[in-house]
């Protein structure tokens, strides 16, 4: 950076590219200029010459639009930006519902065609999706992806006759898988109160619809995962595996040490290769049994009831699955997991 005379930091000459407004009559440097915001003029304070006019005021211009502010600071001065999840100009007027004259105004507003039914349907669905995701701390990126999927279904008028609650449950389930925060059918059922059978049916119908739509649009071109609000092609999802569940279940059980996650996920990855009796079992049961074994192995035992309350399976199922893991413990447990006193095989309860 050179100074005003063009000298660089090491005394070397460098060109000064700074542009400075100077009064042509006074030729003072530095210039003695005043910006009159009331008139929007730049004036020389020495001679009064107007050097520039209609200047845009770049200062903050906070205004309060809230009528019931009650002394609180409300610096809102502009409206919301355009919502990519809504159609049209989004310049509609909504009248709040109250008994009395506002009720009559709302009825007249509807009769005059002032209410866009499609926008109302989308807004209602987005509100429900947001409430469901917030209830179980699902990240916002998942909620946005679920809303985007719902909009695609609504715009295409697909899945007519299907319950809106079922479609919402389906798009949340798909969005969770695509954003690498998978949830099981049982967890989505507990969240939305839509039966697991209906979630499974709507999930298959949604996947088929999205894949057909993308195939028509790009002729089988490159497929991307939905990770932003920008429209992207749909990517088919794979079933939830036990390894993904171990991370979340360990966190909920207070086993946040990385070693617990490493061991439980390592056990879950080897179960399908070594323990043939558990092949085809629910990933919930496998993840719960692996965490049960890892907790005892590393010296922080958790009871089957504690794990069952988090995993959503019965404690009897955990004990049965653990029995098969215990029988193959020599093949499942890697030496580095118990090296240097990190864990002990003797800690494992006898099945």
Buried (B, 14 or more C-beta within 10 A) or exposed (E): EBEEEEEEEEEEEEEBEEEEEBBEEBEBEEBBBEBEEEEEBBBBEBEEBEBEEEEEEEEEEEEEEEEEEEEEEEEEEEEEEEBEBBBEEEEEEEBEEEEEEEEEBBEEBEEEEEBBEEBEEBBEBBEBBBEBBEEEEBBEBBBBBBBBBBBBBBEEEBBEEBEBBBBBBBBBBBBBBBBEBBBBBBBBBEBBEBEBEBBEBBBEBBBEBBBEBBBEEEEEEEBEBBEEBEEBBBBEBEEBBBBBBBBBBBEBBEBEEEBBBBBBBBBBBBBBEEBEBBEEBBBBBBBBBBBBBBBBBBEBBBEBEBBBEBBBBBBEBBBBBBEBBBEBBEEBBEEEBBEEEEBEEEBBEEE
